[in-house]
Amino acid sequence: MHRIDPLLLAWLESVQTVPVFVRSHDFDVVASNRSARELSAVFEVGTNLLRATFFVPAAREALPDWAGATGQVVALVLNEAGLMSPEPELRRLVGELASKSDRFSEALAEEPAVLPSGTPIVFDHPERGRLRLSFQQLRLPGTDRQTLVLVSVDSGSPV
């Protein structure tokens, strides 16, 4: 169970116009605001972003360039693992994904470059249409390696 600072949680809920969520080092969503949850169900608290990306059909369908997006996700995992020795939970999760997802194994074999924070992905929203989303990740000090993620809709997206 991940502890969320009550002040951070209050701030998340007060932010109305920007989708924001907090993820754990093993990519579980531990907090999110309404704007993030309206953008995608994968930002619901308790969702593991890695499992959702590789195993939830609706998440796959929302990513027109699923292969490219999964490559970015694997790059993030490698970056997370490279920052410090991976926690047992992250090692287990990587092992699970490698054994159950051919695409995850392929992306690992491609040795993806670690992409800069903010690299956009294309996302098909059921009501808003095709969006280009950028993600800015900020490590939260004083937590168990939680990361605050701000999502922006790039200019030119129909929102």
N, C-alpha and C positions, 0 to 999 in steps of 0.2 A: 504494500500500500504506500502510495506516494503522498507525502504531506505537502499541501499547497499553502503558502503564506496567505492568511485571510485578507491582508491589504492588497496583495496581487490579485486575488480572486475578485475582490470588489472592483479593482481597476479594470480587469478583463470585462466584467459585466457592464461597466460604465461606458466602455468604448462601443459606440453604435455603428460607425461607418466603416471600420476596418476589421476584417476577419482576423482574429488573434487566437492562438491556442498555445498551450504548453505541452511539450512532449518530454518523456523520460529518455534516458540514454539508450533504452532498448525500444524506442519509438512507440510507446504507449501514449495515447492522448490522456493527459491527467487533468486538464482544464481547458475550456474553450468558451468563447462568447457566442451569443446568439447569431451574430453575423457569420461566423465560421461554420456553425452548425447548419445555417440556411444555405451556405455555399455547397456543402457536401456532408452526407451522413458519416463519412470517414472521420470527420472532426468531432464526433460524439465522444464524450469521456468514456474511456474503457476500450476504445478501438485501438488495435495495433496497426499502425500505418503500413508496416511492411507486409503483414499478412493480408491486409485489405488490398494493397496494390497488386499482389501476386495471385490472390485467391478469390476475391469478391468480384463476380461478373460485372456488377453495376459500376464498380470502380474502374475496371478495365475498359468498359464501354465508354466511360466519360473521358478517356484519354485517347484521342485520335492517333497520336504517335506513341502508342503504348511501349513499343520497344525502346524508343528514345527516353521516355519517362522512366522506365525501369532501369535503364543504364544510369540515369541521374540518381535514382534511389540507391542503387548499389554503390555508386561513388560516395554518397552520403554515409552509408554504412561503413565503407572502408575508411572514410575520414574519421568517423566516430571511433572506430576500433583503433585507428592509428594515433589518436590523441593521447591515449593511455591504454594500458593493458585492458582488453575487453573484459567486462564483467561476465560471470558465468551465464547470466540470462541472455546476454547478447550473443555469446558463443553458441548457446543452445539454439537460439532463434536462427542464426545464420546456418547452422547445421540442418535444422528443420527445413528451411527454405531451399537449401541446396539439394536436399534429398527429395523434396516434393515438387519443386518447380524447375522444369527444364530451362525456362527463361532466366531465372535467377542464376543458375549454374553457368549459362552462356554469358551473361553479363559479367560474372566474376572472372571468367576466362578471358574476356575482352580487356581486362585490366583497365577499367574506366579511369579517366583523369578526374581528379577531384575538382568539381566545378565551383566557381565562385558563388557565394551566397547571392541570391537575387536572379540566378539563371531562370528564365521563364519556361513554363510548360503551357501547352495548349490544353484546355479543359472544356468539354461540352457540358454546359449546364442545361437541365431540362426546360427551364423557363427563360433564362437569359441568353441562351445561345452559346456560341463559341467565344471563349475568353482566353486571354493570355495572362497567366498568373505568375507573379514573382514572389519569392519567399525570402524574407530576411530573418536570419536566425541569430539569436542573442543568448549566449550562455548565461544562466542566472547564478550569480555567486551565492554561496551560503545554502545551496540546495544539494540534493543528491543527484547532481549532474543533469538538472532539468534545463531545457532550452525553450525560450520564448520565441514563437514564430509569428511574424507579421506577414499577412498576405495582401498583396496589392494587385489590383486589376490594371494591367498596362493600358496606356492610352491607345486608342484605336479599337479597344474591345467595346462591344455594344452595351455597356453598362454606364 
